[in-house]
Amino acid sequence: MGGFEAQFRPVAVQQVQRDLVLEAAAEAHGLKLGDALQPVRVALTGSTVSEPVNELLAVVDRATALRRLGEVARQSDQGGARAVQV
């Protein structure tokens, strides 16, 4: 593998894996991918408009993404949706 390919191939593999996981999760719940990802987008950015979720997950660090998603899940369990601190 050349320098460029060696550097970016692992990133590309992670992107494909992330996309497959997102698609499988949506399908498992009988949802279209876009419908499943909209709440994730809002949890990560606080907005309904953003870059594609798979790209957001690539740049938002894992701990922050999990924290924000956990906050939304807890709020949902409590019966209300409130603004998430981003």
Long-range contacts (C-beta under 8 A, 24 or more apart in sequence): 11-58, 14-58, 15-54, 15-58, 18-54, 18-57, 18-58, 19-54, 22-53, 22-54, 39-72, 40-69, 42-72, 42-84, 43-68, 43-69, 43-71, 43-72, 43-84, 44-68, 44-69, 44-86, 45-86, 46-83, 46-84, 46-86
